[in-house]
Amino acid sequence: MNSAVNLEWQPVCRLEDVFPGTGVGVRLAGGQAALFRTREDELFALDNHDPFSRANVLSRGLLGSLGGKKVVASPIYKQHFCLDSGQCLEDESVRLTVYPVRLNGSQVEVGVAV
């Protein structure tokens, strides 16, 4: 995300609401995101909308790694999306929006461009 963009930090859930190694769907102003917590306690947020199945399901995907990249595999057609960049590993023309995530105490907040 461009550093010149102003962000509004939106509280989405508590950290304990997301078990390590899983994801949850969260509502954002203007849409949805898939929020993931890795087993190493890292937090990532991407679009929840899977562009291949056209369903809001990425939060139900499986976390893993491919080629040294942390990824989520779509639960429908199994495309892999890099958690850091949103890039689809099987189709270079597809990239999801990545949202910045931070902890404010035990509250998880997602940055939305304003």
Stockholm file with secondary structure:
# STOCKHOLM 1.0

chainA/1-114         MNSAVNLEWQPVCRLEDVFPGTGVGVRLAGGQAALFRTREDELFALDNHDPFSRANVLSRGLLGSLGGKKVVASPIYKQHFCLDSGQCLEDESVRLTVYPVRLNGSQVEVGVAV
#=GR chainA/1-114 SS CCTTSCEEEEEEEEGGGSCTTEEEEEEETTEEEEEEECTTCCEEEEESEETTTTEECGGGSEEEEETTEEEEECTTTCCEEETTTCBBSSCTTCBCCEECEEEETTEEEEEEEC
#=GC SS_cons         CCTTSCEEEEEEEEGGGSCTTEEEEEEETTEEEEEEECTTCCEEEEESEETTTTEECGGGSEEEEETTEEEEECTTTCCEEETTTCBBSSCTTCBCCEECEEEETTEEEEEEEC
//
